């Protein structure tokens, strides 16, 4: 056995991240030099610290329950052993003495029962009653089974975590595993789910033998005693587990939490998806009734309450329509030779964007780097990536920021790339990968960043509740707009000097360079506004929100032009088609696409205010949509690992690709023959749609 300080520090660091203590995690990571360790964080499973602590508790339970001679108390060893109790020698010694006394009483009872049974035991050749063995033998045999099950469960190697997300039973196992972490007074029966029992034997210590159920009613895991007839086990769930979760459901409640700096950007708006690649879509759960391993629970889960991350994973949506992976039709599946997987990032890749004039694909990741991939004609480029390392000045030298790159945007002529990071800095890079400017005036993470069409200004939005227009040539802030009362989530230019911004304060402000107050404020959403987009003509502004509505606004009126309600969960992002007035296809009708946590994409006729297509092939929340340059196709990316390409006129699926990680972002190149996608497993894939 070996334990190093780096390993302990890393597990603590990950625990802080997963629990939502972002500032504490940042400080601890800097002081403990996490970035200088040789630990590959992508290989460390989520909840690793909790998992190993639980195994330690199980070991202490075993220590208390097993005597030096190997005898074991047949019952739940520790009813209320806490983590603090387990590290206090006096408490452990007291518990051990109590169980030794109980064990002595149990052994005495078994001896009495054995003696009584021997007097009435059937002779050799006599039939047993109802096919069962005589009482004493059954008791001793049952005790042996219980001991064997418990010890073998402890000896079983740790299972891979998180589990393979394919299949409802696997998700139920995952959920029950975490339910056991919150053991409380209310039992949850799982006898109807025999496939769950293998896992539960690893995390429960209430093991007993039942001879009154059919031996075929459940399967005995191979790592348990093979001669046992049947068994049951139970796990526990606290009475307040879902009745009174420590969550919040509106922006006012969350406002007290944002000063801690852990507002999740639009690219990260998933349970520190960030550090939990599996089930990151769980942030989409709202006031919904879930089916969890055979029992209904009512949950009210906020998408951004990181302190309850394990709770949210345990309450994973395991209803039938979201658990099984969708089979891809062979007629539309993109063949492997048409998909190029680019690897190099060491963490989730939140965003990607094509250079507007060449086949350069930029990507931003949680490994504190952006990368520029050069896609040549044959589509192979792994050796031509440029790594843009995001560093901060510390102690007179540049050190890695250890912060996610959450936003990036190319200027109109493709010569410069702007990136926004959780370290609070925006940066401008040349297409050759050289750092041109560092823009530092935000007081916290940057969530969105956009060039204007003239390419002389950059617009950014951050957790500090402000938006800033930067001079792209000098790197200086031209004007800061402090109008929001909560973190700003997204921005979009109307023209070269006017822009709109949205926030968790549920407001949308339209601001202009040189004006000291908003020129227009739109109010109407009842929850935080996730994204805003001006149509190509700059006349209409679309917004989407956690209130599950999509609204269309005009500068000519205060109220919304359309209030579109069709999605059943939060709407994450929206995109206008590059058609209609002000585009290269002025005679084509303009459309709006919306992507939601309800696993659907909708196409809207904005002029009539109606939904014309509902695209339903995805099985998990959809995080990104993008129109092809001619507007004839729409790409969508979801956490079901699939990228789908749709015909916008018919709504039919024309191409489909399944990657190796949940999809955060999809984008088209300038010629419309390639689609890029960034994924939660650190990969970036490029799909060649040329025939």
Secondary structure, DSSP 8 states (H G I E B T S, - for coil): ----HHHHHHHHHHHHHHTT-HHHHHHHHHHTTGGGS---GGGS-TTHHHHHHHHHHHHHHHHHHB-TTS-B-SS-S-SS--HHHHT-HHHHHHHHHHHHHHHHHHHHHHHHHHHHHHHS---TT---GGG---HHHHHHHHHHHHHHHHHHHHHS----SS----SHHHHHHHHHHHHHHT--SEEE--TT-GGGHHHHHHH---EEE-SSS-TTSS---TTS-TT---EEE-EEE-TTTTTT-S---SHHHHHHHHTTT----TTTTTTTTTT--SSGGGGG--EEEEEETTEEEEEE--TT-GGGHHHHHHT----GGGTS-----TTTB--GGGEEEE---SS-EEEEEE-SSSSEEEEEETTSEEEEEE--TT---GGG-EEEE-EEEETTEEEE----EEEEEE-TTSSEEEEEETTS-EEEEETTS-EEEEE---SS-EEEEEE-TTSSEEEEEETTS-EEEEETTT--EEEEE---SS-EEEEEESSSSEEEEEETTSEEEEEETT-SS-SEEEE--SS-EEEEEE-TTSSEEEEEETTSEEEEEETT-SS-SEEEE--SS-EEEEEE-S-STTSS-TTS--EEEEEETTS-EEEEETTTTEEEEEE---SS-EEEEEE-TTSSEEEEEETTSEEEEEETTT--EEEEEE-SS-EEEEEE-TTSSEEEEEETTS-EEEEE---
